[in-house]
Structures are given as structure tokens and as C-alpha cells.
């Protein structure tokens, strides 16, 4: 009998005996029950791996959940991430269950009511946490022993980054690149508009600020706490124009915010890019549909979904896998919403001048 054959015949009873635990305790660990203390869970996993016991042999489910938290069901960015995750899971013979969820980041984790289908790994083997999340949800999923991979950019508040696998996209670097591109075109009066109460807008403002300060320019940030991104872009741009501030370029925190800026500039009789250049972030489908088409920082959403799914499937296949973090690059997609400044171009736009 070969070593491989002997190891494949290891039974759950052998794991329980070697770990010095009851058969019921080992069974609960293998079935994903939350009713096992962390130290006992770790002992069972280590013993099973040492004996060569297949930790997944008792669970035939091949379904993972794509949990979209605190976002519209048809959100264009997260829908594109879902497509990438589904493709990777399908290639590995796993299905994806889409689950929308709304919860408050202020709730104690024990009061976060996760969907019933996530209560036991016999149904769902792991979770891709997309949308906007916070530590309380991660605590609730951890309590249920559910392998979880997070979209790192969109986690609000303090969270224990070292304890979770996460995929980030480099929106800070993308905002830096966009700002530097404006500067290469001769722009100096470059504004950033966004809602920095939202972590993704705040990250991009950091990248913008770094590029401005490195160029010896003062950061010009219009930060409004408005949830609707298009209204945010419209009102932020209107407020800058009404104050008569110098402005030749706008970096919007996302493409929808840029669309609001387009509306505000049109209301003031200003042309893009002849009067003001505009760049967005995310490069969603609406970026190329705007008139003129919007220069935008592209996030490779299909790869984002694929990487999240890949990390999750690795966790599912090996319960002892340590948390991993992946950061994906972004790319500036140049379209017709930006132009180079000439020395003769005006740089100050005043509200009273637009009234005529």
C-alpha cells in the first residue's frame, strides 16, 4: 500500500483521536459550525492536515456568495466585478450566488443580520464581500467560519487588515497619474471634487493631493457630504464657479461625479475641454458615452473579480491558508475631455462674467 493510499483512507474518527477531541467537535469544524472555540478549530485543522485528511470531503457544495453590501443592486462598477468573479468560479466548477444586503456600520457585529444562506458552509462555502463594508460584517462572517475575501478599497472605518484576504485597486496611484497628466498639459488650477466622508473618494483625494504638492501647487479640494454622486459633482462645480475661483481642470472622484460636473459647466455656458478639462475615475461605460467622451482612470473590474474569486477558492481548498493581499494597477484612458493650455488661455472664471 502506498503512502498516498494510506493517507486517503484517514477517517474523521482518526482525526478526532489524534486531536484528542470528540467526534462531534471535529464534525462541527468540518461542517463549518460557529459553535467551536477558535483554539479547538485550529487544532482540528492542523491535525487533519498532518494526517492528510481531506478537509473538504464532507462538503459537496460548490457555491460561493457575492455579497453586495450597501449599494444599488444594479451598480455598474460592482456588476462588472461580479462578471469577473463568476467567470473565474465557473472555470473552477463553482457557482456564484448573488446576495444584496443593507446594514449600518454602527451596529454591533452580533446584530448584523447576514442572509440565512450564509449560516452554514453546507450551502455556501465562502463570501466575496463587495459593495461598502465595515469591520462589524467581517466579524459576523468570521464568527460563522466563512472564508471571506474583501474589496479593500471600499471598507469604511478602522478594520483589521492583517486578518483578511483582500484585493485593492490602486486608485491612489490612479489619481496621482490623472493629476500629473493635467499638469503635463499646462494646468495649474486643478480642482478635486468628491465626498471625502466616503473612503474611496478620500483615497483618491490623497493621490491628487500628493501630485499637487510634489509639483509645488496648492491642493484645491471641494469636499461635499452628498451621497448622490451626480448631484455631488453638479453642486461642487457650481459652488466653485459661483465663487469666481480660478479653475481650468477638474478631477472628479468617479465618473458619475464627473457627469454632474459636465452638467454644471454646461449651465454656465462653459465648454469641455475648451474652457475646463475633466477627468473621472473607474472608466465605467458612461465615461465613453458622455459628450465629449470622458478621460478616466480605468479600474480593471473583471480582473478585480477574478482575483477576489481566486483568493477565496484557495481559502476554501486549504483552511490553513494565510490572509493574502493583492493590489491591481490602474490605467489612465485618455479621451476628448482634456486639452493642453496655451499661455493666452484665461485661468479665472467668474460667476458674474457668465451671467451675460
C-alpha positions as CSV (number, residue, x, y, z in Angstrom):
1,X,0.0,0.0,0.0
2,X,1.4,3.4,-1.0
3,X,1.7,6.4,1.3
4,X,-0.8,8.2,-0.9
5,X,-3.4,5.4,-0.5
6,X,-2.9,5.2,3.3
7,X,-3.4,9.0,3.7
8,X,-6.6,8.9,1.6
9,X,-8.1,6.3,4.0
10,X,-7.8,8.6,7.0
11,X,-11.2,8.8,8.7
12,X,-12.9,11.5,10.7
13,X,-12.5,9.2,13.7
14,X,-8.7,9.2,13.2
15,X,-8.7,13.0,13.2
16,X,-10.7,13.1,16.4
17,X,-8.4,10.5,18.1
18,X,-5.2,12.3,17.1
19,X,-6.5,15.7,18.1
20,X,-7.8,14.4,21.5
21,X,-11.2,15.7,20.8
22,X,-14.7,14.3,20.5
23,X,-16.1,13.1,17.1
24,X,-18.9,15.7,17.5
25,X,-16.4,18.6,17.8
26,X,-14.4,17.5,14.8
27,X,-17.6,17.1,12.8
28,X,-18.8,20.6,13.7
29,X,-15.4,22.1,12.5
30,X,-15.7,20.2,9.2
31,X,-19.3,21.3,8.7
32,X,-18.4,25.0,9.3
33,X,-20.2,25.4,12.5
34,X,-19.6,28.6,14.5
35,X,-20.1,26.7,17.8
36,X,-16.4,25.7,18.2
37,X,-13.8,27.7,20.1
38,X,-11.0,29.1,17.9
39,X,-8.2,27.1,19.6
40,X,-10.1,23.9,19.0
41,X,-10.9,24.8,15.4
42,X,-7.2,25.4,14.8
43,X,-6.3,22.1,16.5
44,X,-8.6,20.1,14.2
45,X,-7.3,21.8,11.1
46,X,-3.7,21.2,11.9
47,X,-4.3,17.6,12.9
48,X,-6.3,16.9,9.7
49,X,-3.6,18.4,7.5
50,X,-0.9,16.4,9.3
51,X,-2.8,13.2,8.8
52,X,-3.6,14.0,5.2
53,X,-7.3,14.2,5.8
54,X,-9.3,16.0,3.0
55,X,-11.0,18.8,4.9
56,X,-13.5,19.2,2.1
57,X,-14.5,15.7,1.6
58,X,-17.7,16.1,3.7
59,X,-18.9,19.2,1.9
60,X,-20.1,18.8,-1.7
61,X,-21.4,22.3,-2.1
62,X,-19.6,24.3,-4.8
63,X,-21.3,27.7,-4.3
64,X,-19.8,30.9,-3.1
65,X,-21.7,34.1,-2.3
66,X,-21.1,37.5,-3.9
67,X,-22.3,39.7,-1.1
68,X,-23.1,43.3,-2.4
69,X,-23.5,45.5,0.7
70,X,-25.0,48.9,0.9
71,X,-25.1,49.5,-2.8
72,X,-27.7,49.6,-5.5
73,X,-28.4,46.1,-6.9
74,X,-27.6,47.3,-10.5
75,X,-24.5,49.3,-9.5
76,X,-22.4,49.4,-12.8
77,X,-19.0,49.1,-11.1
78,X,-19.8,46.2,-8.9
79,X,-21.8,44.5,-11.6
80,X,-18.7,44.4,-13.7
81,X,-16.7,42.9,-10.7
82,X,-19.4,40.2,-10.4
83,X,-18.9,39.2,-14.0
84,X,-15.2,38.7,-13.5
85,X,-15.8,36.7,-10.3
86,X,-18.4,34.5,-12.0
87,X,-16.2,33.7,-14.9
88,X,-13.3,32.5,-12.7
89,X,-15.6,30.5,-10.4
90,X,-17.3,28.8,-13.5
91,X,-13.8,27.9,-14.8
92,X,-13.2,26.1,-11.5
93,X,-16.6,24.4,-11.3
94,X,-18.1,26.8,-8.7
95,X,-21.3,28.7,-8.9
96,X,-21.9,32.2,-7.6
97,X,-24.9,33.2,-5.6
98,X,-25.7,37.0,-5.7
99,X,-26.9,38.4,-2.3
100,X,-27.6,42.1,-1.8
101,X,-27.5,43.3,1.8
102,X,-28.0,46.6,3.7
103,X,-26.6,47.2,7.2
104,X,-25.2,50.0,9.3
105,X,-21.5,50.1,10.1
106,X,-22.5,51.4,13.6
107,X,-24.3,48.1,14.6
108,X,-22.5,45.7,17.0
109,X,-21.4,42.7,14.9
110,X,-23.8,40.4,16.7
111,X,-26.7,42.5,15.5
112,X,-25.7,42.3,11.8
113,X,-28.2,40.0,10.2
114,X,-26.4,38.3,7.4
115,X,-28.6,36.3,4.9
116,X,-29.7,32.9,6.1
117,X,-28.0,31.2,3.3
118,X,-24.7,32.2,4.8
119,X,-25.4,30.5,8.1
120,X,-23.7,27.2,7.2
121,X,-20.9,26.2,4.8
122,X,-23.0,23.2,3.7
123,X,-24.8,25.7,1.4
124,X,-22.3,28.4,0.8
125,X,-18.6,27.8,1.0
126,X,-17.3,31.4,1.2
127,X,-18.0,35.0,0.6
128,X,-16.8,37.7,-1.8
129,X,-17.5,40.9,0.2
130,X,-18.2,43.6,-2.4
131,X,-20.0,46.9,-2.1
132,X,-19.3,49.0,1.0
133,X,-18.4,47.1,4.2
134,X,-17.1,47.6,7.7
135,X,-15.5,45.6,10.4
136,X,-18.8,44.5,12.0
137,X,-19.8,42.5,8.9
138,X,-16.3,40.9,8.8
139,X,-16.7,39.9,12.5
140,X,-20.1,38.3,11.8
141,X,-18.7,36.3,8.9
142,X,-15.7,35.3,10.9
143,X,-17.9,34.1,13.7
144,X,-19.5,31.7,11.2
145,X,-16.2,30.4,10.0
146,X,-16.9,31.6,6.5
147,X,-13.8,32.2,4.3
148,X,-14.1,35.8,3.1
149,X,-12.3,38.0,0.6
150,X,-12.9,41.7,0.7
151,X,-12.8,44.6,-1.8
152,X,-10.2,46.5,0.2
153,X,-10.8,50.0,-1.3
154,X,-14.4,50.1,-0.1
155,X,-14.1,49.2,3.6
156,X,-15.1,52.1,5.8
157,X,-13.7,52.9,9.2
158,X,-10.9,51.0,11.0
159,X,-10.6,47.3,10.2
160,X,-8.1,44.5,10.9
161,X,-6.4,44.4,7.6
162,X,-3.9,41.8,8.6
163,X,-6.6,39.2,9.3
164,X,-8.4,39.1,5.9
165,X,-7.6,38.4,2.3
166,X,-8.3,41.5,0.2
167,X,-8.0,42.8,-3.3
168,X,-7.3,46.5,-3.8
169,X,-7.0,48.6,-7.0
170,X,-4.5,51.4,-7.0
171,X,-6.9,54.3,-7.1
172,X,-4.5,56.5,-5.1
173,X,-1.8,56.0,-7.8
174,X,-4.5,56.5,-10.5
175,X,-5.5,59.9,-9.1
176,X,-1.8,60.8,-9.0
177,X,-1.4,59.9,-12.6
178,X,-4.5,61.8,-13.6
179,X,-3.4,64.9,-11.8
180,X,0.1,64.7,-13.3
181,X,-1.4,64.4,-16.7
182,X,-3.3,67.6,-16.1
183,X,0.0,69.2,-15.1
184,X,1.8,67.9,-18.2
185,X,-0.9,69.8,-20.2
186,X,0.0,73.0,-18.5
187,X,-2.9,73.1,-15.9
188,X,-2.2,74.5,-12.5
189,X,-5.7,75.4,-11.2
190,X,-6.8,71.8,-10.9
191,X,-9.7,71.0,-8.5
192,X,-10.6,67.7,-6.9
193,X,-14.3,67.2,-6.2
194,X,-15.8,64.4,-4.1
195,X,-17.3,63.4,-0.8
196,X,-14.3,62.5,1.4
197,X,-16.6,61.0,4.0
198,X,-16.6,58.0,1.7
199,X,-13.4,56.1,1.8
200,X,-13.0,55.7,-2.0
201,X,-13.3,59.5,-2.5
202,X,-10.9,60.1,0.4
203,X,-8.3,57.7,-1.1
204,X,-8.4,59.5,-4.5
205,X,-8.1,62.9,-2.8
206,X,-4.9,61.6,-1.2
207,X,-3.4,60.7,-4.6
208,X,-4.5,64.1,-6.0
209,X,-3.0,66.0,-3.1
210,X,0.3,64.1,-3.3
211,X,0.7,65.0,-7.0
212,X,-0.2,68.7,-6.4
213,X,2.2,69.0,-3.5
214,X,5.0,67.3,-5.4
215,X,4.5,69.9,-8.2
216,X,4.6,72.7,-5.7
217,X,0.9,73.5,-6.2
218,X,-1.7,74.1,-3.6
219,X,-4.4,71.4,-3.5
220,X,-7.9,72.7,-4.4
221,X,-10.5,70.4,-2.9
222,X,-14.2,70.8,-2.9
223,X,-15.5,68.2,-0.4
224,X,-19.3,68.0,-0.1
225,X,-21.0,65.4,2.1
226,X,-23.6,64.4,-0.6
227,X,-24.5,60.7,-1.3
228,X,-25.8,61.1,-4.8
229,X,-22.6,61.2,-6.9
230,X,-24.1,63.1,-9.8
231,X,-25.6,65.8,-7.6
232,X,-22.3,65.9,-5.8
233,X,-20.4,66.7,-9.0
234,X,-23.0,69.3,-10.1
235,X,-23.2,71.2,-6.8
236,X,-19.4,71.1,-6.1
237,X,-18.7,72.5,-9.6
238,X,-21.4,75.1,-9.3
239,X,-20.0,76.3,-6.0
240,X,-16.5,76.7,-7.4
241,X,-17.8,78.7,-10.3
242,X,-20.1,80.9,-8.2
243,X,-17.1,81.9,-6.1
244,X,-15.2,83.1,-9.1
245,X,-12.3,80.8,-8.3
246,X,-9.5,80.0,-10.8
247,X,-10.2,76.7,-12.5
248,X,-9.0,75.1,-15.7
249,X,-9.3,71.4,-14.8
250,X,-11.4,69.1,-12.6
251,X,-10.6,65.7,-11.3
252,X,-13.8,64.1,-10.2
253,X,-13.8,61.3,-7.6
254,X,-15.7,59.0,-10.0
255,X,-17.3,59.0,-13.4
256,X,-20.8,59.8,-12.1
257,X,-19.5,62.8,-10.2
258,X,-17.8,63.9,-13.5
259,X,-21.2,63.7,-15.2
260,X,-22.6,66.1,-12.6
261,X,-19.6,68.4,-13.3
262,X,-20.5,68.3,-17.1
263,X,-24.0,69.5,-16.3
264,X,-22.8,72.4,-14.1
265,X,-20.2,73.6,-16.7
266,X,-22.9,73.5,-19.4
267,X,-25.3,75.5,-17.2
268,X,-22.6,78.2,-17.1
269,X,-22.0,78.1,-20.8
270,X,-18.6,76.5,-20.5
271,X,-17.2,74.0,-22.9
272,X,-15.3,70.8,-22.3
273,X,-12.4,70.8,-22.9
274,X,-12.1,74.3,-24.5
275,X,-12.8,76.1,-21.1
276,X,-12.4,73.4,-18.5
277,X,-10.8,69.9,-18.8
278,X,-12.3,67.0,-16.8
279,X,-11.1,63.5,-15.7
280,X,-13.1,60.9,-13.9
281,X,-12.3,57.6,-12.1
282,X,-13.4,54.0,-12.7
283,X,-13.9,54.2,-16.5
284,X,-17.4,52.8,-16.4
285,X,-19.5,52.6,-19.5
286,X,-20.9,56.1,-19.0
287,X,-17.4,57.6,-19.4
288,X,-17.2,56.9,-23.1
289,X,-20.9,57.8,-23.5
290,X,-20.5,61.4,-22.3
291,X,-20.1,64.2,-24.8
292,X,-17.2,64.7,-25.1
293,X,-16.0,61.2,-24.1
294,X,-14.5,61.4,-20.6
295,X,-10.9,60.8,-19.8
296,X,-11.0,58.4,-16.9
297,X,-8.8,56.2,-14.6
298,X,-9.6,52.6,-15.6
299,X,-10.1,50.0,-13.0
300,X,-9.8,46.5,-14.4
301,X,-13.0,45.3,-12.9
302,X,-13.0,41.8,-14.5
303,X,-9.5,41.2,-13.0
304,X,-10.7,42.6,-9.7
305,X,-13.5,40.0,-9.6
306,X,-11.2,37.2,-10.8
307,X,-8.6,37.9,-8.2
308,X,-11.2,38.0,-5.4
309,X,-12.6,34.7,-6.5
310,X,-9.2,33.2,-6.9
311,X,-8.2,34.1,-3.3
312,X,-11.5,32.8,-2.0
313,X,-11.2,29.4,-3.7
314,X,-7.7,29.0,-2.3
315,X,-9.0,29.6,1.2
316,X,-11.8,27.1,0.6
317,X,-9.4,24.4,-0.6
318,X,-6.9,24.9,2.2
319,X,-8.3,26.1,5.5
320,X,-4.8,26.9,6.8
321,X,-4.1,29.4,4.0
322,X,-2.8,32.7,5.5
323,X,-4.5,36.0,4.5
324,X,-3.2,37.5,1.3
325,X,-3.5,41.0,-0.2
326,X,-3.4,41.8,-3.9
327,X,-3.2,45.3,-5.4
328,X,-4.1,45.7,-9.0
329,X,-2.8,48.7,-11.1
330,X,-5.0,51.2,-12.8
331,X,-4.6,53.0,-16.2
332,X,-5.4,56.4,-17.4
333,X,-7.6,56.2,-20.5
334,X,-7.2,59.4,-22.5
335,X,-10.3,60.7,-24.4
336,X,-11.5,64.1,-25.6
337,X,-12.3,65.8,-22.3
338,X,-8.8,67.2,-21.8
339,X,-6.7,69.7,-23.7
340,X,-3.3,71.4,-23.3
341,X,-3.4,75.1,-22.1
342,X,-1.9,77.9,-24.1
343,X,-0.2,80.8,-22.4
344,X,-3.0,83.1,-23.6
345,X,-5.8,80.9,-22.1
346,X,-7.8,82.5,-19.2
347,X,-7.5,80.8,-15.9
348,X,-10.1,82.6,-13.9
349,X,-13.8,82.0,-14.4
350,X,-16.1,84.4,-12.6
351,X,-19.8,83.9,-11.9
352,X,-20.7,87.5,-12.9
353,X,-19.0,87.0,-16.3
354,X,-21.2,84.1,-17.0
355,X,-24.4,85.9,-16.4
356,X,-24.2,87.9,-19.7
